[in-house]
Amino acid sequence: MNDWQPTKEQLEDWQTKGYFIIRGAVPRDNAIEMRGVIKDFLLRPDPGLKTDDDPMDPMGDSPQARTARFRKLSGFSARLPLIWHSYYGGQTMPSVGRYFLGDDIFLKFSSCFVKPARTGSATPWHQDNGLWRDGETEPFNFWMALDPATTDNGCLQFIPGSHKQDIFPHLLYADSIHGELPRERVRQMIADSGVEHCELDSGDVVCWHSSICHYSPPNPSPNSRIAIAGVYSTPQITRQRQFPQPYYWILRNGELCADFPPQPADVPERSSGLSPFPKAEETMEPAG
Ligand SMILES: O=C(O)CCC(=O)C(=O)O
């Protein structure tokens, strides 16, 4: 494992804006191999994973339709050894996690965001912990571009400094695909602080605070935008899991857990379950 240390600029971005970028966190060729693994998974008639359908999914069962039918794959990290060894449990990201969280870390979530050329849909404005509904502000979030992510193909957008705000209760609008920040609130924050577009090349990673407000628009371009995201957390931060999928050890006593399949961390599941998102009273245009 590397001994990763932030630059002065990365630390300043982390504190003031709530996010920072690591260029070339994974070598570009390696990121392109990982993209191939994901594409292979998407082409399977039944990938056997928890998936969210893409609301823009074109109908049909052609290979093109199969690669376009999902917006998000969840919890795939323990099924794909190349991705585990190169990324979640690889040489760089565990070391970045150790800098921010210490010597005992597990992977709380792993997700692949698939935004196919021309059909990929938006992810609404949200705070990650607004979707988790577990009150946690400390976990460490990271997202790697497998395809180059640009303003044209729907890169992430952040409201700088919004990580300093509280967690807002997220709402469901009539056209929401999942809970989202109150749209009027987003309009106000954008008017006050602006929006930053986070353009990345394959293998670059952006890391952010769990409370930062972020979004990604649809992809009208001819270029696909696939990315893989993760959240590291610790036993001190997490008392209970609110989702059923296991958490996996990344570091124990500062040592990389190099096993594959990875070892589940023993975190009990919360018995009370998740509270549903309240419905928004107003129906307004999306804030993006
Ligand atoms: O990849 C995207 O478009 C959205 C990712 C995101 O919002 C997240 O990882 O929290």
PDBQT file of the ligand as one rigid body, heavy atoms in Angstrom, charges set to zero:
ROOT
HETATM    1  O1  LIG A 301     -22.263   9.199 -10.694  1.00  0.00    +0.000 OA
HETATM    2  C1  LIG A 301     -23.216   9.934 -10.548  1.00  0.00    +0.000 C 
HETATM    3  O2  LIG A 301     -23.744  10.487 -11.504  1.00  0.00    +0.000 OA
HETATM    4  C2  LIG A 301     -23.765  10.246  -9.183  1.00  0.00    +0.000 C 
HETATM    5  C3  LIG A 301     -22.869   9.785  -8.082  1.00  0.00    +0.000 C 
HETATM    6  C4  LIG A 301     -23.325  10.231  -6.735  1.00  0.00    +0.000 C 
HETATM    7  O3  LIG A 301     -24.127  11.098  -6.602  1.00  0.00    +0.000 OA
HETATM    8  C5  LIG A 301     -22.771   9.594  -5.547  1.00  0.00    +0.000 C 
HETATM    9  O4  LIG A 301     -21.898   8.717  -5.652  1.00  0.00    +0.000 OA
HETATM   10  O5  LIG A 301     -23.209   9.975  -4.436  1.00  0.00    +0.000 OA
ENDROOT
TORSDOF 0
